[in-house]
Amino acid sequence: MDYNDQVKNRIKRMEGQLRGIFRMMEENKDCKEVITQLSAVRSAVDRTIGVIVSSNLVECVLEAEKNGEKTDEIIKEAVNLLVKSR
């Protein structure tokens, strides 16, 4: 799968958020602030997983249809990936 710049930028943004969280911990910031930022990173990870799975699903289904293959298993696998990521 080809990961586009949008997905890579999401990862870079999360990396920056994590560095910020680490800095907050080093500065002994309030735990509520740290937890809020950690929750934001978790949400960003979940959304990125969804983007990657859905993009990959579209590519795989189109390729399978082009080759005359069934798409049921591909769709089940994508759903399982989403469920597993929870």
C-alpha positions in Angstrom: 0.0 0.0 0.0 1.2 3.5 -0.8 0.9 5.8 2.2 0.0 9.3 1.0 1.4 12.5 2.5 -1.9 13.1 4.4 -1.4 9.9 6.4 2.3 10.6 6.9 1.4 14.1 8.2 -1.0 12.7 10.6 1.8 10.5 12.1 4.1 13.5 12.2 1.5 15.5 14.1 1.0 12.7 16.6 4.8 12.5 17.0 4.8 16.2 17.9 1.9 15.7 20.3 3.8 12.9 22.1 6.9 15.1 22.4 4.8 17.8 23.8 3.3 15.4 26.3 6.7 14.2 27.4 7.8 17.9 27.8 4.6 18.4 30.0 5.6 15.5 32.1 9.2 16.8 32.5 7.7 20.1 33.6 5.4 18.3 36.1 2.2 19.7 34.5 -1.1 18.8 36.0 -2.1 15.2 35.3 -5.5 16.4 33.8 -3.6 18.3 31.1 -1.4 15.3 30.4 -4.4 12.9 30.2 -6.2 15.3 27.9 -3.3 15.4 25.5 -2.9 11.6 25.7 -6.6 11.1 24.8 -6.1 13.4 21.8 -3.2 11.3 20.6 -5.3 8.1 21.1 -8.1 9.6 19.1 -5.7 10.7 16.3 -4.3 7.1 16.2 -7.8 5.7 15.9 -8.7 8.1 13.1 -5.5 7.3 11.3 -6.2 3.5 11.5 -9.6 4.2 10.0 -8.1 6.2 7.1 -5.5 3.5 6.4 -8.0 0.6 6.6 -10.6 2.4 4.4 -8.0 3.4 1.8 -6.6 -0.1 1.7 -10.1 -1.6 1.5 -11.0 0.6 -1.5 -7.7 -0.4 -3.3 -8.2 -4.1 -2.6 -11.8 -4.2 -3.6 -11.2 -2.4 -6.9 -8.3 -4.7 -7.7 -10.3 -7.8 -6.8 -13.3 -6.7 -8.9 -10.9 -5.9 -11.8 -9.6 -9.5 -11.6 -13.1 -11.0 -11.2 -12.5 -12.1 -7.7 -14.9 -12.0 -4.8 -14.6 -9.2 -2.3 -16.4 -10.7 0.7 -13.2 -11.9 2.4 -11.4 -8.6 1.8 -14.2 -6.7 3.4 -14.3 -9.1 6.4 -10.6 -8.8 6.8 -10.9 -4.9 6.9 -13.7 -5.1 9.4 -11.6 -7.4 11.6 -8.7 -5.0 11.4 -10.9 -2.2 12.7 -12.3 -4.3 15.4 -8.9 -5.6 16.5 -7.6 -2.0 16.7 -10.2 -1.1 19.4 
